[in-house]
């Protein structure tokens, strides 16, 4: 089991990060300030560090710089600032990637997995292309005819789950399990609501959809029926 260290002074951020990373099979340690984060990082046995830039006692950029003296452990920076300076400086100091707050927990997990794939030599999951639609699970981007779409994290996960198996009919419950997770106490209606929003982003019409099709009494499928 790979261990991730999450260093952030906001309890809510640590709680969410721990929940989502553990659900994906990671062991997670936490620290609430830069000095404790540095101490745990120097202790070793980490697969990756999620490191906030703005920390008490020692800021994240200084922690990153100190860690890089003795270790090549991957570092994912979290920053609430929008300035390019913070991002570029962090990468120059040895960070592998960054996420700007506020972020989607699913995006955080996706970035962690992408960094670990790059550093371990694992093969990244393939992007899905269908007609002029492209869904890239590594960058978590979607485009139609070269135009990028601004999807929420859940909308992306829903589209990717469907598009990976074109022609297959998914029940609403199957989609809930794939996208929201086994512990989600949801109802079928949540799938329908997100599907309506997703179709609007894709420019779908109810009469002649190109990508997302409702199957009466069952659920949804992507693409043409096989």
C-alpha positions as CSV (number, residue, x, y, z in Angstrom):
1,X,0.0,0.0,0.0
2,X,1.4,3.4,-1.0
3,X,1.6,6.1,1.6
4,X,0.7,9.7,0.9
5,X,1.5,12.6,3.3
6,X,-1.0,15.4,3.3
7,X,0.3,18.7,4.8
8,X,-2.3,21.4,5.2
9,X,-3.3,23.6,8.1
10,X,-7.0,23.5,7.2
11,X,-8.7,20.5,9.0
12,X,-11.5,20.3,6.4
13,X,-8.9,20.0,3.6
14,X,-7.1,17.2,5.4
15,X,-10.3,15.4,6.2
16,X,-11.5,15.4,2.6
17,X,-8.1,14.5,1.2
18,X,-7.8,11.6,3.6
19,X,-11.3,10.3,2.8
20,X,-10.8,10.3,-0.9
21,X,-7.3,9.0,-1.0
22,X,-8.1,6.2,1.4
23,X,-11.0,5.2,-0.7
24,X,-8.6,4.8,-3.6
25,X,-6.4,2.4,-1.5
26,X,-3.7,4.8,-0.2
27,X,-2.5,4.9,3.3
28,X,-2.5,8.6,4.4
29,X,-0.5,10.5,7.0
30,X,-1.2,14.2,7.8
31,X,0.5,17.2,9.2
32,X,-0.9,20.6,10.0
33,X,2.2,22.8,9.8
34,X,5.4,22.9,7.7
35,X,7.8,21.8,10.4
36,X,5.8,18.6,11.2
37,X,5.4,18.0,7.4
38,X,9.2,18.3,6.9
39,X,9.9,15.9,9.8
40,X,7.5,13.3,8.4
41,X,8.9,13.7,4.9
42,X,12.4,13.3,6.1
43,X,11.4,10.1,7.9
44,X,10.9,8.5,4.5
45,X,8.6,5.6,3.3
46,X,6.3,8.0,1.3
47,X,5.0,7.5,-2.2
48,X,4.0,11.2,-2.6
49,X,3.5,14.4,-0.6
50,X,0.5,16.7,-1.0
51,X,1.8,20.0,0.3
52,X,0.0,23.3,0.9
53,X,2.0,26.4,0.0
54,X,0.7,28.6,2.9
55,X,1.6,26.8,6.1
56,X,2.4,27.9,9.7
57,X,5.9,27.5,11.1
58,X,7.4,26.9,7.6
59,X,5.8,27.6,4.3
60,X,5.3,24.9,1.7
61,X,7.9,26.3,-0.7
62,X,10.6,26.1,1.9
63,X,9.5,22.6,2.9
64,X,9.7,21.6,-0.8
65,X,13.2,23.0,-1.1
66,X,14.4,21.2,2.0
67,X,12.9,17.9,1.0
68,X,14.6,18.1,-2.4
69,X,18.0,18.2,-0.8
70,X,17.7,14.6,0.3
71,X,14.7,13.0,-1.5
72,X,13.1,12.7,-4.9
73,X,9.7,11.8,-3.5
74,X,7.0,13.3,-5.8
75,X,5.4,16.6,-4.4
76,X,2.0,17.9,-5.4
77,X,1.5,21.6,-4.3
78,X,-1.7,23.1,-3.1
79,X,-2.1,26.8,-3.5
80,X,-4.9,29.2,-2.9
81,X,-3.2,31.9,-4.8
82,X,-3.8,32.4,-8.5
83,X,-0.5,34.1,-9.3
84,X,1.7,32.4,-11.8
85,X,4.7,33.3,-9.6
86,X,3.8,30.8,-6.9
87,X,3.2,27.9,-9.4
88,X,6.3,28.5,-11.4
89,X,8.5,28.9,-8.3
90,X,7.1,25.7,-6.8
91,X,8.0,23.8,-10.0
92,X,11.4,25.3,-10.1
93,X,12.0,24.2,-6.5
94,X,11.2,20.6,-7.4
95,X,7.5,20.2,-7.2
96,X,6.0,17.8,-9.7
97,X,2.6,19.4,-10.1
98,X,0.1,21.8,-8.5
99,X,-3.6,22.1,-7.8
100,X,-5.2,25.5,-7.1
101,X,-7.7,25.8,-4.2
102,X,-10.6,25.4,-4.1
103,X,-10.2,22.1,-5.8
104,X,-12.3,19.0,-6.5
105,X,-11.3,16.0,-4.3
106,X,-11.6,13.9,-7.4
107,X,-9.2,16.1,-9.3
108,X,-6.7,15.8,-6.4
109,X,-6.9,12.0,-6.5
110,X,-6.5,12.1,-10.3
111,X,-3.4,14.3,-10.1
112,X,-1.9,12.0,-7.4
113,X,-2.4,9.0,-9.6
114,X,-1.1,10.7,-12.7
115,X,2.1,11.7,-10.9
116,X,2.7,8.2,-9.5
117,X,2.2,6.8,-13.0
118,X,4.7,9.1,-14.4
119,X,7.3,8.5,-11.7
120,X,6.8,4.7,-11.6
121,X,6.7,4.2,-15.4
122,X,3.1,2.9,-15.3
123,X,1.0,3.2,-18.5
124,X,-1.5,6.0,-18.2
125,X,-5.2,5.2,-19.0
126,X,-6.0,6.0,-22.6
127,X,-8.1,8.9,-23.7
128,X,-11.4,8.1,-25.3
129,X,-12.1,9.5,-28.8
130,X,-15.5,9.2,-30.4
131,X,-16.3,11.1,-33.5
132,X,-15.1,14.7,-32.6
133,X,-15.4,14.1,-28.8
134,X,-12.2,13.5,-26.8
135,X,-12.2,12.6,-23.1
136,X,-8.8,12.5,-21.5
137,X,-8.7,10.9,-18.0
138,X,-5.1,12.1,-17.3
139,X,-5.7,15.8,-17.8
140,X,-9.4,15.4,-17.0
141,X,-10.3,17.5,-20.0
142,X,-13.1,17.1,-22.5
143,X,-13.4,18.7,-26.0
144,X,-15.8,18.6,-28.9
145,X,-14.5,19.5,-32.3
146,X,-11.5,21.0,-30.6
147,X,-13.5,23.2,-28.2
148,X,-12.9,22.6,-24.5
149,X,-15.9,22.0,-22.2
150,X,-16.1,23.2,-18.7
151,X,-17.4,20.1,-16.8
152,X,-17.7,19.6,-13.1
153,X,-15.7,16.7,-11.6
154,X,-18.8,14.5,-11.3
155,X,-19.9,15.3,-14.9
156,X,-16.4,14.3,-16.1
157,X,-16.5,11.1,-14.2
158,X,-20.0,10.3,-15.5
159,X,-19.0,10.9,-19.1
160,X,-15.8,8.9,-18.8
161,X,-17.5,6.0,-17.2
162,X,-20.1,5.8,-20.1
163,X,-17.7,6.6,-22.9
164,X,-15.2,3.8,-22.0
165,X,-17.8,1.3,-23.0
166,X,-19.8,2.7,-26.0
167,X,-23.0,0.8,-26.7
168,X,-23.3,-0.7,-23.3
169,X,-26.4,0.2,-21.3
170,X,-25.8,1.2,-17.7
171,X,-28.5,1.2,-15.1
172,X,-28.7,4.2,-12.9
173,X,-27.5,2.2,-9.9
174,X,-24.5,1.0,-11.8
175,X,-23.5,4.5,-12.6
176,X,-24.0,5.6,-9.0
177,X,-21.6,2.8,-8.0
178,X,-19.0,3.8,-10.6
179,X,-19.1,7.5,-10.1
180,X,-20.4,8.3,-6.7
181,X,-19.1,5.2,-4.9
182,X,-20.5,2.3,-3.0
183,X,-21.1,4.4,0.1
184,X,-23.2,7.1,-1.6
185,X,-26.7,7.0,-0.2
186,X,-28.1,8.5,-3.4
187,X,-31.2,7.8,-5.5
188,X,-31.6,7.3,-9.3
189,X,-32.7,11.0,-9.7
190,X,-29.1,12.2,-9.0
191,X,-28.0,10.5,-12.2
192,X,-30.7,12.1,-14.2
193,X,-29.9,15.6,-12.9
194,X,-26.3,15.3,-13.8
195,X,-27.1,13.8,-17.2
196,X,-29.3,16.8,-18.1
197,X,-26.4,19.1,-17.2
198,X,-23.9,17.0,-19.1
199,X,-26.1,17.0,-22.2
200,X,-26.3,20.8,-22.1
201,X,-22.5,21.0,-22.1
202,X,-22.3,18.6,-25.0
203,X,-24.9,20.5,-27.0
204,X,-27.2,17.5,-27.1
205,X,-30.8,17.7,-28.1
206,X,-33.4,15.3,-26.6
207,X,-34.7,14.3,-30.1
208,X,-31.4,13.5,-31.7
209,X,-28.5,13.0,-29.2
210,X,-25.1,12.2,-30.6
211,X,-23.4,10.8,-27.5
212,X,-25.7,10.2,-24.6
213,X,-28.9,8.1,-25.0
214,X,-31.6,7.4,-22.4
215,X,-32.8,3.8,-22.5
216,X,-36.4,3.8,-21.2
217,X,-36.9,1.9,-18.0
218,X,-33.2,1.0,-17.7
219,X,-30.7,3.8,-17.7
220,X,-28.2,5.3,-20.2
221,X,-25.7,4.4,-22.9
222,X,-23.0,6.2,-24.8
223,X,-22.8,6.2,-28.6
224,X,-24.5,3.9,-31.0
225,X,-26.1,0.7,-29.9
226,X,-24.1,-2.4,-30.8
